[in-house]
Amino acid sequence: MSHIIKSTTENFASDEKANEIEAFFANQNTAGIERTIQQCLETIRNNATWLRRDGDLIKRYLHNLK
């Protein structure tokens, strides 16, 4: 189960998605996968922070590759 959770969430990059996932698991039996859920939420929030910080720079770089 941990692998499925990790592989389906690792590319999300928004606080909204992290909140949605957190809310979903709040009502589930998460025995044995608590750490995986927390790590996934941290990854999503880190992705969101990175995108907010560097998103415009990446867009400009990719645009200049044309």
Buried (B, 14 or more C-beta within 10 A) or exposed (E): EEEEBBEEBEEBBBBEBBEEBBEEBEEEEBEEBEEBBEBBBEBBBEBBEEEEEEEEEEEEEEEEEE
